[in-house]
Amino acid sequence: MKKCRNLVIGGIESKTVALVLISMVLVAVVFVTSMLTQSSMLTRLTQETSERQLASITGTTENVIHTMIVENMDRQTELEARVANELFHDRAVGVQTLGDYVTKLLSNREMVLPAAWQRPDVSREGEMTVKALFAQGMEASDAAASLGVIANAADMMLSICAAYGTDNIWFTVPEGATLMADTVPSNWIDADGAYVPYNACDRYWYRQAVEAGELVFSDAEYDYRTGRLCVTCAMPVYDVEGALLGVAGADIFLDDMQKAIQKSAESGIILGIVNQSGHLIIAPAENGDFRVMNSAEAADLRDSEYEELAALVRDAMQGKTEVRLVHAVGQAYYAIGVPMETVGWTLLAAYSQADAERPVRQLEADYHAIQTGAVTAYRSQSTAGRTIVWIVLAAVLLAMLFSAYMMSKRIAKPLNTITRRISELSETNMEFTMEDAYRTGDEVENLAESFAMISHRTVEYLDTVRRVTAEKERIGAELSLATRIQAAMLPHRVPAFPDRRDFDIIGSMDPAKEVGGDFYDYFLIDDDHLGIVIADVSGKGVPAALFMMASKIILQSVAMLGGSPAEILTKTNQAICSNNEAQMFVTVWIGILELSTGKLTCSNAGHEYPVCKRPDGVFVLYKDRHGFVIGGIEDAKYREYSLDLEPGTKLFVYTDGVPEATNAQQKLFGTERMVAALNEAPDASPMDILKNVRRAVDSFVLDAEQFDDLTMVCLEYRGPNAADKEA
C-alpha cells in the first residue's frame, strides 16, 4: 500500500472512494438507459408484470384457500367425530355398568332381598322414574321374582341417567319383562288408562345383542314409541354357566346430531354419518341419491357407482383419511372421512370445489380493475417525475462521494489498530481487550467489543472444556459400571438350569439408555416350583434403574418366602408404597409353575398380556385380567388365574418396549406383528424365539432411535417325563 497525502492507496480509504465512484458511474449509466427505453417498453412491461402478478396472487390465494379448507375440514371433522364418539362411549359405559351390576344381583339372588317396583304412573310425567313393562299376555307374577332382584338397581339406573345425560336405560329379562328408567310414563299408558304391552325380546336391538354375545350399537332406527331417530346400545349378560340373564340397553337420540350436521351445511361444509354397513344414516337434507333411508332400503355407499366416494367410505372405515377430491352427482368436492371408533360409524365431510374457487375468480376481476387504474395514473405522473429524479440523482451522487471520503477516514484508523492488536496475541496472551481507540459508536466498536467478548469466552471455554472432559470421563466410567452391575443382576446363564430337563427358559433385556427400568427373573422356589417375573418400571435412565433394582430385590425376597402370585404382588406393593416418595410405579407379571403337573398360577399388575402356544398350535395372545400397578395404591388387591401347561407348551412374556417399538414414520410395531414374529417358527427353541422377535423388531424400526427398554422371556414346558423321552 502507498500513501498519497492523507489517502492510503490500496487501503480501505481508497477502496471506499473507488467503490463510490464506480457506483456513481453505474447508477448514472443505468438510469440514463432506463430513461431512454422506458417509454417504448412501458406498455409491454406493464402487461407482462400484470399477468405474472395475477398468476402469483391467484396461485397463492388458491393455495391459501385450499390449505384453509383442508385444515378447517380436518379440524371440524376430528372435533365432531370426537364429540360423537364420546357420546357413544358414555352410553356404552352406562349400559355396561348396569349390566355388570344386575349380573351380580341375579347371580346371587338368594342373598338379595327383593325390592319394590311399580308400573308406569302418568302423574310423574317429566320426572326420571323406574317402571316395569310386560310383554303382551304376560302377568306381573311371571317375572316378579326376577324384577324384585333387578329393582335393587333402580337407584343406579337413575344415577347413570343423571351422570351421563341419558334419556332412558333399561334391563330386560328373557321372560319378556323390562325394568326401564325414563321421563315419559305416558308412552306406556293408553288413552283408556291401560298399560301398553312391550315385549323387548322381539326388538331388533335385543336380537342383535344376543346374537353378537357382546355389547353392540344397533343401526339408526325410529324409536318404538316416540318416533325419534335413535341408536340403541345393548349388552347381553350371562351367568357363570353361560345362560342368558337378560339384556341391558339405552337409547341415543340423534336429534342434536342431526341439527349440528344441518347447521354445518349452512356454513358450506356438508357433514354426514355412515354406519358400519355403509348406510347413510344422518345427512343435512334429503338429497337425491344420498338421502337417509331405512336400513332395509338404504344403499351401501362402499359399493356406490361413484368410485371415488366408495373408496373414501371404505378407507374412512379403516382410519382417518386425508382430504381428497371426490367427484359425485356431477360435482367435485373436497372430502374427508373420520371413524367413530366406539360405535364403528364414520363421519364424512364435503365442501364444494366450485364454492372454494369462487373467491379466486372474484380476486382476478378486482385485480384487473385495479391494474388498469394504476397504469393510467402512472403514465400521467411519469413525465413530471423524471425532472425531479434527475435533480435528486445529482444531489445524491455528490453527497455519496463526500460521505465516502469522510467515512473511509473514520473507519480505517480503528480497524488498523484492531489488526495490530490481534497480531500481537500469543499463547501466553490470548485475550483481546477494549481500548479508547475502538470506541467509535458504530459497527467498528461493536466489532471490537464482540471480538473482546469472544476472546474472553474462548479463554473461559478452554478452562470449561478441560473440566467437562474430566467430568464426562468420570460419568462414563460410572454408567459403564452401572450397566455391568444391572446386567449381572439379571439371569444371564445359558442354559439357565442345565441340570433340569423338564423345562427350558431364557430372557433378554436391551435398555434404551445405559441402564434400563425393565427387569426379569426366573428362579426355583423349591424343586417343584419355578418362579417367573417380568416387570417394567416407569421412567427411564438411572432413576428407573435404581427403582428397578429395589423392586426386583423386594419382589424376589417376598416370592422366596412362599405364597401365591397374588399374595406376592400384594406384599410387594405394600412394601414399595410404604416408602415411595418419588411416586414411581412398576407393572409386573408373575407366574409360579408347578413343574410336576404343569399348573401355572399367574397374577398381572398392569402388565402386558402374555402369549401362549399350545402343543401343535401357534402363539396366541392370552388376555388376562389386570390389577393395578405396583406402587400406585397401598391397599390394592390382586387376583390370580391359572393355566394348565401340557408338555410342549411355550409361554412368551414381554414389556411394552416390544409392541411400542417405533419406526421413523412414528408407527408402532404392535402386538399383531409381535405375534406374527413368534409364529414364524413356533416350534423353535426359546432362545431362537427371542432372536426371531428381536430380528423382526429391528427390521421394522431400522435406524429409528430406541425409546424404551426391550425385555422378553420365553419358557418351554417339557413335562416331568422329559428326561425319559430324551433318553
C-alpha positions in Angstrom: 0.0 0.0 0.0 1.2 3.5 -0.8 0.2 6.8 0.9 -0.6 9.9 -1.1 -1.1 12.8 1.2 -3.8 11.7 3.6 -5.2 8.9 1.4 -3.7 5.4 1.6 -3.6 3.9 -1.9 -4.7 0.3 -1.8 -6.3 0.6 1.7 -9.9 0.8 2.9 -10.0 4.5 2.3 -9.1 4.3 -1.4 -11.2 1.3 -1.9 -14.2 3.0 -0.4 -13.8 6.1 -2.5 -13.2 4.0 -5.6 -16.3 1.9 -4.9 -18.5 5.0 -4.6 -17.1 6.4 -7.8 -17.8 3.2 -9.7 -21.3 3.0 -8.2 -22.0 6.6 -9.3 -21.0 5.8 -12.9 -23.0 2.6 -13.0 -26.1 4.3 -11.5 -25.9 7.1 -14.0 -25.5 4.7 -16.9 -28.3 2.5 -15.8 -30.6 5.5 -15.1 -30.0 7.1 -18.4 -30.5 3.8 -20.3 -33.7 3.1 -18.4 -35.0 6.7 -19.1 -34.4 6.3 -22.9 -36.1 2.9 -23.2 -38.9 3.5 -20.6 -41.5 4.9 -23.0 -41.2 2.1 -25.6 -41.2 -0.7 -23.0 -43.8 0.6 -20.6 -46.9 -0.9 -22.1 -45.4 -4.3 -22.7 -43.7 -4.4 -19.3 -46.9 -3.4 -17.6 -48.9 -6.2 -19.3 -46.3 -8.8 -18.5 -46.0 -7.7 -14.9 -49.7 -7.7 -14.5 -50.0 -11.2 -15.9 -47.3 -12.5 -13.6 -48.6 -10.8 -10.6 -52.1 -12.1 -11.2 -50.8 -15.6 -11.7 -48.8 -15.3 -8.5 -51.6 -13.8 -6.5 -54.3 -16.2 -7.7 -51.9 -19.2 -7.3 -51.0 -18.1 -3.7 -54.7 -17.4 -2.9 -55.7 -20.8 -4.3 -53.1 -22.5 -2.1 -54.2 -20.5 1.0 -57.8 -21.3 0.4 -57.0 -24.9 -0.2 -54.9 -25.0 3.0 -57.7 -23.3 4.9 -60.3 -25.7 3.6 -58.2 -28.8 4.4 -57.3 -27.6 7.9 -60.8 -26.5 8.6 -62.4 -29.7 7.4 -59.7 -31.8 9.2 -60.2 -29.9 12.4 -64.0 -29.8 12.3 -64.5 -33.4 11.4 -62.0 -34.5 14.0 -63.9 -32.5 16.6 -67.3 -33.6 15.5 -66.2 -37.3 15.4 -64.6 -37.0 18.9 -67.7 -35.4 20.4 -70.0 -38.0 18.8 -67.6 -40.8 19.8 -67.6 -39.6 23.5 -71.4 -39.6 23.4 -71.5 -43.3 22.3 -68.7 -44.2 24.7 -70.5 -42.6 27.7 -73.7 -44.5 26.8 -71.7 -47.8 26.5 -70.1 -47.2 29.9 -73.6 -46.7 31.5 -75.0 -49.8 29.9 -72.1 -51.9 30.8 -72.2 -50.6 34.4 -75.9 -51.5 34.7 -75.3 -54.9 33.1 -72.4 -55.8 35.4 -74.4 -54.8 38.5 -77.5 -56.7 37.5 -75.4 -59.7 36.7 -74.1 -59.7 40.3 -77.6 -59.3 41.6 -79.1 -62.2 39.6 -76.0 -64.4 40.1 -76.5 -64.0 43.9 -80.3 -63.7 44.0 -80.6 -66.0 47.0 -78.6 -63.4 49.0 -80.5 -60.3 47.7 -83.7 -59.1 49.3 -86.4 -58.2 46.6 -87.0 -54.5 46.2 -90.3 -52.8 45.4 -91.1 -51.9 41.8 -94.0 -50.1 40.1 -95.9 -49.8 36.9 -95.9 -46.5 34.8 -97.5 -43.5 36.6 -98.6 -40.6 34.4 -98.7 -38.3 37.5 -94.9 -38.4 37.4 -94.6 -37.2 33.8 -91.3 -35.4 33.1 -89.7 -37.0 36.1 -87.0 -39.6 35.7 -88.6 -42.7 37.3 -88.2 -46.5 37.1 -91.1 -48.6 36.0 -91.9 -52.2 34.9 -93.1 -53.1 31.5 -94.5 -56.5 30.4 -95.0 -58.3 27.1 -98.4 -59.0 25.6 -100.3 -61.6 27.7 -97.7 -61.7 30.4 -98.7 -61.4 34.1 -96.7 -59.5 36.6 -96.3 -62.6 38.7 -94.5 -64.4 35.8 -91.4 -62.3 36.4 -92.0 -60.9 39.9 -89.0 -62.8 41.4 -86.5 -61.5 38.8 -87.9 -58.0 38.9 -87.7 -57.8 42.7 -84.0 -58.7 42.4 -83.3 -56.3 39.5 -85.2 -53.5 41.2 -82.3 -53.2 43.6 -80.5 -51.5 40.6 -83.2 -48.7 40.3 -81.1 -46.1 42.1 -78.1 -47.0 39.9 -80.2 -46.6 36.8 -81.3 -43.1 37.9 -77.7 -42.2 38.8 -76.5 -43.3 35.4 -79.2 -41.2 33.6 -78.2 -38.2 35.7 -74.4 -38.7 35.3 -74.4 -39.3 31.5 -77.5 -37.2 30.5 -79.2 -40.4 29.3 -82.9 -40.2 28.2 -83.6 -43.7 29.3 -81.9 -47.0 30.4 -83.4 -50.4 31.0 -82.9 -54.1 31.7 -84.9 -56.9 30.0 -85.2 -60.5 31.2 -85.8 -63.3 28.7 -89.3 -63.9 30.1 -90.3 -60.5 28.5 -90.3 -58.2 31.5 -88.4 -54.9 31.3 -87.4 -52.5 34.1 -86.9 -49.1 32.5 -85.9 -45.6 33.7 -87.3 -42.7 31.6 -89.3 -39.4 31.9 -92.3 -40.3 29.8 -94.6 -42.8 31.6 -97.4 -41.6 29.3 -95.7 -43.5 26.4 -96.7 -46.8 28.2 -100.3 -46.0 29.1 -103.1 -45.9 26.5 -105.8 -43.2 26.4 -108.2 -45.5 28.2 -105.6 -45.9 31.1 -104.5 -49.5 30.2 -100.8 -50.3 30.2 -99.2 -50.6 26.8 -97.7 -54.1 26.4 -94.0 -54.1 25.4 -92.0 -57.2 24.5 -88.4 -56.0 24.3 -87.3 -59.6 23.4 -88.8 -59.0 19.9 -87.0 -55.8 19.3 -84.1 -55.6 16.8 -81.6 -54.4 19.4 -82.4 -57.3 21.7 -81.9 -59.9 19.0 -78.7 -58.2 17.7 -77.1 -58.1 21.2 -78.0 -61.8 21.9 -76.7 -62.9 18.5 -73.4 -61.0 19.0 -73.0 -62.1 22.6 -71.4 -58.7 23.5 -72.1 -55.0 23.7 -73.4 -53.7 20.4 -74.8 -50.5 18.8 -77.8 -51.0 16.6 -78.4 -49.3 13.2 -80.2 -46.0 13.4 -83.9 -46.7 13.6 -87.0 -44.8 14.6 -87.9 -45.2 18.3 -90.8 -47.7 19.0 -92.8 -45.1 21.0 -91.5 -41.6 20.3 -90.8 -41.9 16.6 -87.5 -40.1 17.1 -84.4 -41.3 15.2 -82.1 -43.2 17.6 -79.4 -45.8 18.1 -79.7 -48.4 20.8 -76.7 -49.6 22.9 -77.4 -53.1 24.2 -75.4 -55.6 26.1 -76.4 -59.3 27.0 -75.3 -60.6 30.3 -74.9 -64.3 31.3 -74.4 -66.3 34.4 -71.3 -68.4 35.2 -72.8 -71.3 33.2 -73.4 -69.2 30.1 -77.1 -68.9 30.4 -78.7 -65.6 29.3 -79.8 -63.5 32.2 -81.1 -60.6 30.2 -80.1 -57.6 28.1 -79.2 -54.1 29.4 -79.8 -51.2 27.0 -80.2 -47.4 26.4 -81.2 -45.2 23.5 -79.1 -42.5 22.0 -81.4 -40.0 20.2 -79.8 -38.4 17.2 -81.8 -35.1 17.1 -79.0 -32.9 18.3 -76.5 -34.6 16.0 -78.9 -34.1 13.0 -79.2 -30.3 13.9 -75.4 -30.0 14.2 -75.0 -31.5 10.8 -77.7 -29.3 9.3 -76.0 -26.3 10.7 -72.7 -27.3 9.2 -74.3 -27.4 5.8 -75.3 -23.7 6.2 -71.6 -22.8 6.6 -70.7 -24.7 3.4 -69.3 -27.9 4.9 -71.7 -30.8 4.3 -71.5 -33.5 7.1 -73.0 -37.0 7.0 -72.7 -40.1 9.1 -72.3 -43.6 7.6 -72.9 -46.7 9.8 -70.9 -49.9 9.8 -73.0 -51.3 6.9 -72.2 -48.4 4.7 -75.7 -46.9 5.0 -76.1 -43.1 5.2 -78.0 -42.6 8.5 -77.6 -38.8 9.1 -77.4 -36.1 6.4 -78.2 -32.4 6.2 -81.3 -32.9 4.0 -82.9 -35.2 1.5 -80.5 -35.0 -1.4 -81.2 -37.3 -4.3 -79.0 -40.4 -4.3 -77.7 -39.5 -0.8 -80.9 -39.3 1.2 -81.4 -41.1 4.5 -83.4 -44.3 4.2 -84.4 -47.2 6.4 -81.7 -49.9 6.9 -83.7 -52.3 4.7 -83.8 -49.9 1.8 -80.5 -48.0 2.2 -77.7 -48.5 -0.3 -74.2 -49.4 0.8 -72.0 -46.4 -0.2 -69.0 -48.7 -0.3 -70.5 -50.1 -3.5 -71.5 -46.7 -4.9 -71.3 -46.1 -8.6 -69.1 -43.1 -7.8 -65.8 -44.9 -7.3 -64.0 -42.1 -5.5 -66.8 -41.8 -3.0 -66.9 -45.6 -2.5 -63.1 -45.6 -1.9 -63.4 -42.7 0.6 -66.0 -44.6 2.6 -64.0 -47.8 2.6 -60.8 -46.1 3.6 -62.5 -44.0 6.3 -63.9 -47.2 8.0 -60.3 -48.3 8.4 -58.9 -45.0 9.7 -59.0 -41.2 9.3 -58.4 -40.2 5.7 -56.7 -37.2 4.2 -58.7 -34.5 2.5 -59.2 -35.6 -1.1 -61.1 -34.6 -4.3 -64.2 -36.7 -4.9 -66.5 -36.4 -7.9 -70.1 -37.3 -7.4 -73.5 -36.3 -8.8 -71.9 -34.1 -11.4 -69.9 -32.0 -9.0 -66.4 -32.1 -7.4 -66.0 -31.9 -3.6 -63.1 -31.7 -1.2 -64.0 -34.7 1.1 -62.6 -36.3 4.3 -63.7 -39.3 6.5 -63.1 -39.9 10.2 -64.0 -43.1 12.0 -66.1 -43.1 15.2 -64.3 -46.0 17.0 -66.8 -46.8 19.8 -69.8 -47.4 17.5 -68.0 -48.3 14.3 -69.5 -45.5 12.2 -67.8 -43.0 10.0 -68.2 -39.2 9.8 -67.9 -37.8 6.3 -67.4 -34.1 5.4 -67.5 -32.5 1.9 -67.0 -28.9 0.6 -67.9 -27.9 -3.0 -64.8 -27.2 -5.1 -66.8 -24.5 -7.0 -67.6 -22.7 -3.8 -63.9 -22.9 -2.7 -62.7 -21.3 -6.0 -65.3 -18.5 -6.1 -63.1 -16.0 -4.1 -60.2 -16.6 -6.6 -62.4 -15.7 -9.6 -63.6 -12.6 -7.8 -60.0 -11.7 -7.0 -59.0 -11.9 -10.7 -61.7 -9.5 -11.7 -60.9 -7.0 -8.9 -57.2 -7.1 -9.8 -57.8 -6.3 -13.5 -59.8 -3.2 -12.5 -57.1 -2.0 -10.0 -54.3 -2.7 -12.5 -55.9 -0.7 -15.3 -56.3 2.4 -13.0 -52.8 2.1 -11.8 -51.3 2.1 -15.3 -53.3 5.2 -16.2 -52.1 7.1 -13.2 -48.5 6.0 -13.6 -48.4 7.3 -17.2 -49.8 10.7 -16.2 -47.3 11.3 -13.5 -44.2 9.7 -15.2 -43.2 12.9 -17.1 -43.2 15.2 -14.1 -41.3 12.7 -12.1 -38.4 12.4 -14.5 -37.2 16.0 -13.9 -37.3 15.6 -10.1 -35.4 12.3 -10.3 -32.6 13.9 -12.3 -32.1 16.6 -9.7 -32.3 14.2 -6.8 -29.8 11.8 -8.5 -27.2 14.5 -9.0 -27.5 15.7 -5.3 -27.3 12.1 -4.1 -24.2 11.3 -6.1 -22.3 14.4 -4.8 -23.3 13.6 -1.2 -22.2 10.0 -1.6 -18.8 11.0 -2.9 -18.2 13.4 0.0 -19.5 10.9 2.6 -17.4 8.1 1.3 -14.2 10.1 1.7 -15.1 11.2 5.2 -16.2 7.8 6.4 -13.3 5.9 4.9 -11.0 8.0 7.2 -13.1 7.2 10.2 -13.3 3.5 9.5 -9.8 2.8 8.6 -8.0 4.1 11.6 -9.6 2.0 14.4 -9.6 -1.1 12.1 -5.8 -0.7 11.6 -5.4 -0.5 15.4 -7.5 -3.6 15.9 -5.5 -5.5 13.3 -2.3 -4.6 15.0 -3.5 -5.7 18.5 -4.8 -9.0 17.1 -1.4 -9.7 15.5 0.2 -9.2 19.0 -1.8 -12.0 20.6 0.1 -15.2 21.6 -0.3 -18.4 23.5 0.6 -16.6 26.8 -1.6 -13.6 26.0 -4.7 -14.9 24.3 -7.2 -12.2 25.4 -8.1 -9.2 23.3 -9.1 -6.1 25.4 -11.0 -2.9 24.6 -9.2 0.4 24.1 -10.5 4.0 23.7 -9.4 4.0 20.0 -12.1 1.4 19.2 -15.0 3.4 20.8 -16.3 4.9 17.6 -20.0 4.5 18.4 -20.6 2.3 15.3 -20.1 -1.2 14.0 -16.3 -0.9 14.5 -16.9 -0.5 18.2 -19.3 -3.4 18.1 -16.8 -5.5 16.2 -14.1 -4.7 18.8 -16.5 -5.5 21.7 -17.6 -8.7 20.1 -14.0 -9.8 19.5 -13.1 -8.9 23.1 -16.1 -10.9 24.4 -15.3 -13.9 22.1 -11.6 -13.7 23.2 -12.7 -13.7 26.9 -15.2 -16.5 26.4 -12.6 -18.6 24.5 -10.3 -18.4 27.4 -13.1 -19.4 29.8 -14.3 -22.1 27.3 -10.9 -23.8 27.2 -10.9 -24.0 31.0 -14.5 -25.3 31.0 -13.7 -27.9 28.3 -10.9 -29.3 30.5 -13.2 -29.6 33.5 -16.2 -31.0 31.5 -14.0 -33.5 29.7 -12.7 -34.9 33.1 -16.3 -35.0 34.4 -17.7 -36.8 31.4 -15.0 -39.4 31.6 -15.9 -40.0 35.3 -19.7 -40.2 34.5 -19.0 -42.5 31.5 -17.0 -44.9 33.7 -19.7 -44.9 36.4 -22.5 -45.6 33.8 -20.5 -48.4 32.3 -20.1 -49.9 35.7 -23.8 -49.5 36.4 -24.6 -51.2 33.1 -22.5 -54.2 34.1 -24.0 -54.3 37.6 -27.5 -54.2 36.2 -26.7 -56.9 33.7 -25.2 -59.1 36.4 -28.4 -58.8 38.5 -30.5 -60.4 35.7 -30.3 -64.1 34.9 -27.7 -64.5 32.1 -26.6 -68.1 32.3 -27.5 -70.2 29.2 -29.0 -72.7 29.8 -30.4 -71.2 32.9 -30.8 -74.6 34.7 -28.5 -77.1 33.0 -29.5 -80.0 35.2 -33.2 -79.6 34.5 -34.8 -81.3 31.5 -38.5 -80.7 32.4 -38.3 -77.1 31.2 -36.2 -74.5 29.3 -36.3 -70.8 29.9 -34.4 -67.8 28.7 -34.7 -64.0 28.9 -33.1 -60.9 27.5 -33.2 -57.1 28.2 -31.9 -54.4 25.9 -32.0 -51.0 27.7 -32.9 -47.9 25.7 -30.2 -46.0 27.7 -27.1 -47.0 29.5 -29.3 -48.5 32.2 -32.9 -49.5 32.0 -36.1 -49.8 34.1 -37.2 -53.2 32.9 -36.2 -56.4 34.6 -37.0 -60.1 34.5 -36.1 -63.1 36.8 -36.7 -66.8 37.0 -35.8 -68.9 40.0 -36.6 -72.2 41.6 -38.6 -71.6 44.8 -38.2 -75.3 45.5 -37.5 -78.4 43.4 -41.1 -78.4 42.1 -41.9 -74.7 41.7 -40.4 -72.3 39.2 -41.0 -68.6 39.7 -41.1 -66.3 36.6 -41.2 -62.5 36.9 -41.1 -59.7 34.3 -41.6 -56.0 35.1 -41.4 -52.5 33.7 -40.6 -49.5 35.9 -42.0 -46.1 35.0 -39.4 -43.7 33.6 -36.0 -44.3 32.0 -32.3 -44.0 32.9 -30.6 -44.0 36.3 -33.8 -43.3 38.4 -35.7 -46.1 36.8 -32.7 -48.5 37.1 -32.4 -47.7 40.9 -36.1 -48.2 41.4 -35.9 -51.4 39.3 -33.2 -52.9 41.5 -35.1 -52.1 44.6 -38.3 -53.6 43.2 -36.5 -56.7 42.0 -35.0 -57.4 45.4 -38.3 -56.9 47.2 -40.2 -59.0 44.8 -37.8 -61.9 44.8 -37.5 -61.8 48.6 -41.2 -61.9 49.0 -41.5 -64.7 46.5 -38.9 -66.8 48.2 -40.9 -66.6 51.5 -43.7 -68.5 49.8 -47.3 -67.6 48.9 -49.4 -67.3 45.8 -48.7 -64.8 43.0 -51.5 -62.5 44.2 -50.1 -62.6 47.7 -46.6 -61.9 46.5 -47.8 -58.8 44.5 -49.9 -57.6 47.4 -47.0 -57.7 49.9 -44.6 -56.3 47.3 -47.0 -53.4 46.7 -47.3 -52.7 50.4 -43.5 -52.7 50.8 -42.9 -50.3 47.9 -45.8 -47.9 48.7 -44.6 -47.6 52.3 -41.6 -45.6 51.1 -42.3 -44.3 47.6 -41.5 -40.6 47.8 -40.6 -40.5 44.1 -44.1 -41.7 43.3 -42.8 -44.2 40.7 -44.6 -47.4 39.9 -43.9 -50.7 38.2 -46.0 -53.1 36.1 -45.4 -56.8 37.0 -46.5 -60.1 35.6 -45.6 -63.1 37.9 -46.2 -66.8 37.4 -45.4 -69.8 39.6 -45.1 -73.1 37.6 -45.7 -76.4 39.4 -43.2 -78.5 37.4 -44.7 -81.9 38.3 -48.2 -81.0 37.0 -47.7 -78.1 34.6 -50.1 -75.9 36.5 -49.1 -72.2 36.1 -50.6 -69.8 38.6 -50.3 -66.2 37.5 -51.1 -62.6 38.5 -50.9 -59.4 36.5 -50.3 -55.9 37.9 -51.0 -53.7 34.9 -48.5 -55.5 32.7 -48.8 -56.6 29.0 -50.8 -59.7 28.0 -48.8 -62.9 27.9 -48.6 -65.0 24.7 -49.1 -68.8 24.9 -48.5 -71.7 22.4 -50.1 -75.0 23.0 -48.5 -78.2 21.6 -49.1 -78.5 17.8 -50.6 -75.0 17.9 -49.5 -71.4 17.3 -48.8 -68.5 19.6 -52.0 -66.7 20.7 -52.3 -63.6 22.9 -53.9 -64.5 26.3 -55.9 -61.6 27.6 -55.7 -62.0 31.3 -57.3 -59.7 33.8 -55.1 -56.9 35.1 -54.7 -55.5 38.6 -53.4 -52.0 39.4 -49.7 -51.2 39.0 -47.3 -51.8 41.9 -46.5 -48.6 43.9 -49.8 -46.8 43.0 -52.3 -47.6 45.7 -51.1 -49.1 49.1 -54.2 -51.2 49.7 -54.5 -52.6 46.2 -55.6 -56.2 45.9 -54.6 -58.6 43.1 -56.3 -61.5 41.5 -54.7 -64.6 40.1 -55.6 -67.2 37.5 -54.1 -70.5 36.4 -53.1 -72.2 33.1 -52.6 -75.9 32.6 -49.5 -76.3 30.6 -49.2 -79.5 28.6 -45.7 -80.8 27.7 -44.6 -78.8 24.7 -46.4 -75.6 25.7 -44.5 -72.3 25.3 -45.1 -69.1 27.2 -43.8 -65.7 26.0 -43.9 -62.6 28.2 -42.5 -59.1 27.4 -42.6 -55.4 28.3 -44.3 -52.7 26.3 -41.0 -51.8 24.6 -41.7 -54.6 22.1 -45.1 -53.7 20.8 -44.4 -49.9 21.2 -41.1 -50.0 19.2 -41.5 -47.1 16.8 -40.1 -46.6 13.3 -39.1 -43.4 11.6 -42.7 -42.9 10.4 -43.9 -42.9 14.0 -45.7 -46.3 13.5 -45.8 -48.8 16.3 -44.5 -52.4 15.9 -47.7 -53.5 17.5 -49.0 -56.7 19.1 -50.1 -58.2 15.8 -46.6 -58.0 14.3 -45.1 -59.4 17.5 -47.4 -62.5 17.4 -46.6 -62.9 13.7 -42.9 -62.9 14.5 -43.5 -65.6 17.2 -45.3 -67.7 14.7 -42.6 -67.6 12.0 -41.0 -70.5 13.8 -43.4 -71.5 16.7 -41.5 -74.8 17.3 -38.1 -73.2 17.7 -36.2 -73.2 21.0 -36.9 -70.4 23.5 -33.5 -68.7 22.6 -34.3 -68.8 18.8 -37.8 -67.4 19.5 -36.3 -64.4 21.3 -33.9 -63.9 18.4 -36.8 -64.1 15.9 -38.8 -61.4 17.7 -35.8 -59.1 18.1 -34.9 -59.5 14.4 -38.5 -58.6 13.5 -38.4 -55.5 15.7 -35.0 -54.4 14.2 -36.3 -54.9 10.7 -39.3 -52.7 11.5 -37.6 -50.0 13.4 -34.4 -49.8 11.2 -32.4 -46.7 12.1 -35.0 -45.1 14.4 -33.9 -44.4 17.9 -34.9 -46.9 20.6 -37.1 -45.0 23.2 -37.9 -47.9 25.5 -36.3 -51.0 27.0 -36.9 -54.2 25.1 -37.3 -57.1 27.6 -38.6 -60.7 26.8 -38.8 -64.0 28.5 -39.7 -67.4 26.8 -40.5 -70.6 28.7 -40.9 -74.1 27.2 -42.5 -76.6 29.5 -41.4 -80.1 28.6 -43.1 -82.1 31.4 -41.8 -84.2 34.2 -41.0 -87.1 31.8 -38.8 -85.0 29.5 -35.6 -86.7 30.8 -37.0 -90.2 30.0 -38.0 -89.1 26.5 -34.5 -87.7 25.8 -33.0 -91.0 27.0 
